[in-house]
Amino acid sequence: MNVMNDVVLGVIEGITEFLPISSTGHLIIAEHWLGQRSDTYNVVIQAGAILAVTFIYWRRIVELLTQWDKPDNRAYLRNLAVAFGVTAVLGLVVKKLGFQLPTDYHPIAWALIIGGVWMIAAEAVAGRMAESAAVTLKVAIAVGLAQIVAGVFPGTSRSASAIFAAMLLGTTNRAAATEFVFLVGIPTMYAASAYELFSQFKHGTLASDWGPMGVAFVVSTITAFIAVKWLLGYIQSHRYTYFAIYRILFGAALLGMSAMGVLG
């Protein structure tokens, strides 16, 4: 476990956390070769990616909070709160039920493949609908539910499931759907990270490898900032099709490597 491994894990987290290709799936695979990290480590490097997106959207966040008297902003804040509330409540339920991430690669691989096919189909359907950047209460609820589905099925991708749920239910503008999902992701992931760290502290399982975590955190923050800025420009004139194709190919490769015994 040298510094380069922490750099690699930070890069993987930064690239995959908000791109629709599943950060959890990629990190589970990466840890197979680079060594498994503590739960604290994974929470901390995830926080780096969240911080990066907070920096990117800070003007939008300030606008919403300081100009909440505007009807459009109040409605948007309400929908953000609804999506966050759905995720938080159901997330606690899932946690209490004792859900654990899988150690087998097959469900991750199939989630990547099925999710890729679904992305292509969903974008085709959304493309035939009227262009709209409006975020409705129905969309907010769907985004909250989609985040839970992604949490229960690693490889699904929180951003992919939520973005396409929004597009299918009326927010057909890719940029608008992506912005809403990313803004919902900020409080959702901060809250999840804080909950995990508190739980580990309470049970005395908080890891102490702060040096490696610090390296991965910084790398994750920088990489996520670059990746998300690039994505926001890319989707202005491109579909998510190439991400879907990547998911299908990556999932198929995982199944192939597992069959050959490469992944154990």
Secondary structure, 3 states (H helix, E strand, C coil): CCHHHHHHHHHHHHHHCCCCCCHHHHHHHHHHHHCCCCHHHHHHHHHHHHHHHHHHCHHHHHHHHHCCCCHHHHHHHHHHHHHHHHHHHHHHHHHHCCCCCCCCCHHHHHHHHHHHHHHHHHHHHHHCCCCCCCCCHHHHHHHHHHHHHHHHCCCCCHHHHHHHHHHHCCCCCHHHHHHHHHHHHHHHHHHHHHHHHHHHHHCCCCCCCHHHHHHHHHHHHHHHHHHHHHHHHHCCCCCCHHHHHHHHHHHHHHHHHHHCCCCC
